[in-house]
Amino acid sequence: MTRIILRYFLWATILLLTAILPASGAAHDWQPDILGDGFEMRHVDQGEDYSGKINSTIIRKLTPDSRRGVLYIHGFNDYFFNAKMGDEFVGHGYDFYAVDLRKYGRSILLGQKLFEVRSLTEYFPDIDSALVVMQRAGLEEIVLMGHSTGGLISAYYMAENPGAPVDALILNSPFLDWNLGWKERLVPLISWWGLISPDTRIPQGKSTAYAESLLKKYHGDWTYNTRWKLEQSPDVTAGWVRAINQAQHALRDGKARISIPILLMYSSASISGDQWTPAHNRADGVLDVADIRRYGLQLGPRVTCLKVTDGLHDLLLSNPALLRALYPRIFAWLSKELPNQPTK
C-alpha cells in the first residue's frame, strides 16, 4: 500500500511540475519524421547514465480534435517503423505516439552500445516523457501498448506506476518468460553474474529466420532500417539478462496487480528452428505462446486474451489479410473497455 501511495504522489508531482514549467515540447521542437505522411518526431534529453549521454525519441501522428491517444513501446532489436499501425489508430480517432527508447533507433548516439540496459526501470523516464507530452496536448484517455520486450517494459511500468495516466494496456506477444529450452537453467546464474559484471557478452545465436519472415526482400511484407533492427539478433549482456529476469519475476504470482483493463495478444502457435520455413510466417518464432498466456493472466484481474491464428511474433507485422481481421478486434475491445469518448 505504501508503494502505491508513493507512486501516486510521484505522478501528481510530475503533473504539477508540467503545469508550471515551460513546455519543452513546444510545437517548433517537432520535426518531420523519416516515415513522412504526417509523422513527426522530437528527441528528449534524458541526461546521462553509466554509458554517457542518452536520448529518447517521441514520434507522433495526430488526428484533429482528439482527446484519446495511444503510446506504443517497441521490442528488443527494434524501433518504431510500423506506419500502418499509426494510421489505423489515427483513422479510429486516436492521436498516435510511439517512443524509440534510449539506445534504440532514432535515439542512438555515436559510440553507444546498442540496446544496452541494466534495469528495465531505466526506460521509465522515456515513457514518462511521452505521457507528459500527451497530457499537455490535452489527451484525457491514454492507451499504453507494448510489443515483446516493450510489452514486458509496459507491464512492469504499470505495475510500478499505478498512478500513471493510463487507462488501458495492450500487450502484443509480451516477453513474460524466457524461451531457451534447457539453457533457461543458466538464467539465474547469468542474472547473478550480471550484478558483478554487467558488460559480459552473452551470445544469442545466428538465426535470421524471424527477420526473413518480416522483410520484403525475403519472405515478408515489410521494409525497415536493418542497422536499427538487425537481421541477426545481436549478443546481449549479463546486465541485460538480469534486467529482463528481474522484471519478469516482479510480475508473477499476483505481484503485478495492474488494475486497468489489459488486452493480452499472442499467436496461435510457436515455432522453433534456425532456418526459415513457410511455417515461420504463420507462428511466433521467438517466444512460447503458452508462457505468454500463463504469465499474462497473472498481471491483473481484468485480462482479456486474444489468440491470433497464424500470427507472427509481432502480431501487427503479420500478413495483410490477418491484419484486416485483427485491427477491428483491437478496436472492438477498446470500445468495450473505454466506451465513452472524453469531452472536448
MARDOLUM-815882 format. One record per residue: x, y, z of N, C-alpha, C in turn. Coordinates in steps of 0.2 Angstrom, whole numbers, plus 5000, padded with zeros to 4 digits. Example, Ala and Ser with C-alpha at 12.3 -4.5 7.8 and 13.67 -1.06 7.14 Angstrom:
// MARDOLUM-815882
506649725039506249785039506649845039;506449895035506849955036506450005039;
//
This chain:
// MARDOLUM-815882
500449945000500050005000500450065000;501050065004501450125004501750134997;501950084994502250094987501750124982;501150104983500650134978500550204980;500450224986500450294988500950334986;501550314986502150344984502150354976;501950304973501950314965501450364963;500850364967500350414965500550484967;500950494972501250554974501750574969;502150534966502650544961502350574955;501750544953501450564947501050634948;500850644954500550704955501050764955;501650744957502150794957502350814950;502450754946502650764939502150814935;501450794936500950834933500950914935;501050924942501150984944501651024941;502250994941502851024938502751044931;502451004927502251014920501751074919;501351084924500851134924501251204925;501751204928502051274930502751284926;503051234923503651244920503551254912;504051294909503951304902503851234898;503551234892503451174888504051164884;504451114886505051094882504851064876;504251034875503951004869503551054865;503751114864503451164860503351144853;502851164849502751144843503351154838;503751204839504351214835504951164836;504851124841505351074843505251014838;504651004836504450944832504750954825;504950894822505250894815504950844811;504950844805504650794801505050734802;504650674802504950614804505150574797;505650524798505850484792505250444789;504750434793504150404790503750444785;503850514786503450554782502650554783;502250574778501550574779501250594785;501450654788501150674794501450654800;501950604800502350584806502850644808;502950654814503450704816503750674823;504350704824504750674830505150734833;505350714840505750764843506150714848;506750734849507250704854507050734861;507250694866507150714873507850694876;508150744879508750744883508550704890;508850644890508750604897509350604901;509750654900510350664905510950614903;511250584908511750534907511650474912;511950424910511950364914512650334914;512750274915513450244916513850234909;513450254904513750254897513850324894;513650374897513650444895513050474893;512950514889512350554887511850504884;511250524885510750474882510150524880;509750494875509150524872508650474872;508050494872507450454870507150494864;506750464860506350504854505650484855;505250544854504550534853504350544846;503950504843503650504837502950514837;502550554833501850554834501550574827;500950554826500450574821499750594824;499550654823498950674826498350674822;497750674825497150674822496750734825;496350774821496050834823495650824829;495750864834495250874840495150814844;495650764844495650704848495750724855;495450684859495550684867495850614869;495950564864496150504865496850494862;497250454865497950434862498150374864;498650344860498950284861499750294861;500050264866500850264866501150194865;501550194860501750124858502550114860;502750064863503350044865503649984861;504149994857504449934853504849884857;505049834854505349774857506149784857;506449734859507149724858507449724851;508049744849508249744842507649774838;507449834839506849864836506849934836;506349964833506250034834505550044830;505250104831504650114828504650134821;504350084816504350094809503650084806;503250054810502550024808502050084807;502150124801501750174800500950154799;500850094797500150064796499850064803;500250044808499950044815499750114817;500150164816499950234817499350254813;499350244807498750264803498150234805;498150164807497550134810497250174816;497750184821497450224827497250294825;497550324821497350394819496650394815;496550344811495950334807495350314812;495550294818495050274823494950334828;495250394827495150444831495650454837;496150414837496750424842497350454839;497550504843498250534842498750474843;499150464839499650414839500350434841;500650404847501350424849501750354850;502350364848502750304849503450334852;503850284856504450304858504950264855;505550284853506150254852506550254858;506550204862506950204869507650224868;507950244873508650264874509050204871;509550224867510050174863509750124858;509150154856508750114850508650164845;508650144839508350184833508550254833;508050294832508150374832508550394837;508550364843508850384849509650374850;509850324845510550304846511050364845;511550374850512050424849512750384847;513150424844513850404842514150374848;514450314847514850274852514450234857;513750234857513350204861513350124860;513350084865513150014864512450004862;512249974857511549964855511149924860;510649954862510149914866510349904874;510949934876511149924882510749944888;510649894893510249914899510449874905;510349894911510549854917509949854921;509449884920508749884924508249914919;507649874919507149904914506849964917;506949984923506750044926507050104922;507650094919507950144915507550174910;507050134907506650164902506050194905;505950194911505350234914505350304912;505850344913505850414911505750424903;505850374899505750384892504950384891;504650334895503850334895503550394898;503850414904503650474907503650534903;504150544899504250604895503650604890;503550544887503050544882502350554885;502150524890501550534894501450604895;501950644898501850714899501650754893;502050744888501850774881501150764879;500950704880500250684878499750724882;499850724889499450754893499450834892;499950864891500050934889499650944883;499650894878499250904872498550904873;498250894879497550884881497250824880;497650764880497350704879497050684886;496450654886496150634893496150564894;496250524888496250454889496750424885;497250384888497850364885497850284886;498050254880498150184880498950174879;499250124883499950104883499950044879;500350034874500449974870501149954869;501349894871502049874870502049804867;502649794863502749734859503349694862;503349634864503849594866504249624872;504849634872505249674877504849734879;504549774874504149834875503549814879;503249754878502649734882502849724889;503449684890503749674897503849744900;504149794897504349854900503649894902;503149894897502549924898502149894904;502149824905501849794910502149814917;502849814917503249824923503149894925;503149944920502950014921502350024925;501849994922501150004925501149974932;501449914933501449884940501849924945;502349964943502750004947502450074947;502050094943501750164942501050164942;500650134947499950134946499550194946;499950254947499650314947499750354940;500050314935500250344929499550354925;499550404921498850424917498750384911;498650314913498550264908497950234909;497450224904496850194905496750124903;497150104899497150034896497850014894;497949944894498649914892498549864886;498849874881498849824876499549794875;499549724876500249684876500249644869;500649654865500749614859501349574860;501249504861501749454862502249474867;502049494873502449524878502949464881;503649484882504149444884504149434891;503649394893503549374900503949314903;504249284899504649224901505149204895;505749174897506249154893505949094888;506249084882506049034878506749004876;507148974880507848954879507948874880;507348834881507448764882507948754888;508348704888508748684893509248744896;509348794891509848854893509448894898;508848884899508548934904508748914911;509048854912509348844919509948884920;510248914915510848954916510649034918;510049044917509749114918509949144925;509749104930509849134937510649144938;511049104935511749114936512049174932;511749184926511949244922511749304925;511049304928510749354931511249384937;511449334941511849344947512549384944;512849354939513449374936513349444933;512749464931512549524928512649584934;512549564940512649614945513449634946;513849584945514549594946514949614940;514749594934515049604928514549614923;514149674923513549684918513749684911;514349704909514549704902514749644899;514749584903514949524900514549504894;514749484888514349474882514049404883;513449394881513049334881512849324873;513049274870512849264863512049244862;511749264857511049244856510949204850;511449174847511349134841511449174835;511349134829511449174822510849164818;510349144820509749134816509549204813;509349204807508949254803508249244801;507949184804507349164802506749214803;506849244809506249294810506349354806;506949374805507049434800506749414793;506849354791506649334784505949334784;505549314789504849314789504549384789;504949434790504749504791504949544784;505549534782505749584777505549564770;505349614766505049604760505549574755;506249584756506749564752506849484753;506549454758506549384759505849354758;505449354763504849314763504249354767;504349414768503949454772503649514768;503349564772502949614769503249684771;503849694774504049754777504749774775;504849834775505549864774505649904780;506249904783506549944788507249954788;507549994793508250004793508549944797;508949914793509249854796509849864800;510049934801510549954805510249964812;509649974812509249994819508949924821;508749884817508349824818508749774814;509249744817509749694814509449634812;509649604806509349544804509549484808;510149484811510349434816510249464823;509949434828509849464834510549474837;510749524840511449534842511549504849;512149494851512349474858512049524863;511849504869511649544874512249544879;512049574885512549564891512249534897;512649514902512449484908511949534911;512149604911511649654914511049654911;510949644904510349644901509949584903;510249524903509849464906509649474913;510049504917509749524924509149574924;509249624920508649674919508049634917;508049594912507449554910507149514915;507649474918507449424923507149454929;507349504931507049544937506349564936;506349594930505649624928505149564927;505349514924504849454923504649434930;505049424935504949394941504549444945;504549514944504249564948503449564946;503349524940502649524938502249464939;502549414942502249354943501949344950;501449294950501149264956500749324960;500449364956500049414959500349484961;501049484960501449544962501249604958;501049594952500949654947500349694949;499749664950499149694952499049754948;499049754941498849804937498149804936;497849864938497149864939496749894933;497049924928496749944922496649884917;496149884912496049834908496649814903;496749754902497349734898497149684893;497349704887497249654881497849614880;497849554881498449514880498449474874;498849494869498849464862499449414861;499249354858499849314856499649264850;500149244847499949194841499649134843;499349094839499049034840499648974841;500248984839500748934839501448964839;501948934842502648944842502948904837;503548924835503948884830504648894832;505048844832505748844833506148824826;506848834827507248814821507548874818;508248874817508648924815508548944807;508348894803508248904796507548924795;507448974790506748994789506348934785;505748924787505248884783504648924782;504148904778503548944777503148944783;503248894788502948894794503148954799;503748984797503949044801503549104800;503149104794502649164793501949154795;501949094800501249084802501249074810;501849094813501849074820502349124824;502449114830502849154834503549124834;504049154831504749114831505149144836;504949174841505349204846505149174853;504549184855504349164862503849104862;503749074868503249024869502549054870;502049044866501449074867501049044873;501248984875500848964881501148994887;501749014887502049054893501749124893;501649154887501349224887500649224890;500249174888499649164891499649154899;500049104901500149084908500349144912;500849184910501049234914500649304913;500349304907499949364906499349374910;499049314912498449304916498649324923;499249324925499449344932499549424933;499449464927499649534928499049574932;498449554932497949594935497249554934;496749584937496049554937495649564931;495949604926495549624920495849614914;496149544913496549524907496049494902;496049514896495649484890496249454886;496149394884496649354880496349354873;496849364868496649364861497149324857;496949264856497449214852497349234845;497849244841497849264834498149214830;497649184826497849124822498349144816;498849114816499449124811499749184812;499749214818500149274819500849264820;501249314818501949324819502149344826;502749344828502949364835502649434836;502849484831502549544831501849534827;501349534831500749514828500549574822;500749634824500549684819501049694814;501449644813501849644806501649574803;501049544804500849484801500649504794;500349454790500149474783499549514783;499449554777498949604777498249574778;498149514776497449484777497349474784;497849454788497749444795497649514799;498049564796497949624800497249654798;496949644793496249674791495749644796;495949584799495449554804495649574811;496249584812496549594819496349664821;496449714817496349784820495649794822;495149774818494449784821494349744828;494649694829494649664836494949704841;495449734840495849784845495349834846;495049874841494649924842494049914845;493749854844493149824847493249824855;493849794857494049784864494049854867;494449904863494449974866493750004867;493349994862492650024863492249994869;492449934870492049894876492349924882;493049924883493349944889493350014890;493350054885493450134886492850164881;492250154883491750164878491550244877;491750284882491550354882492050394879;491950434873492450474871492450534876;493050554878493150604883492950674880;492650714884492450784882492950824880;492750864875493250914872493350974876;
//
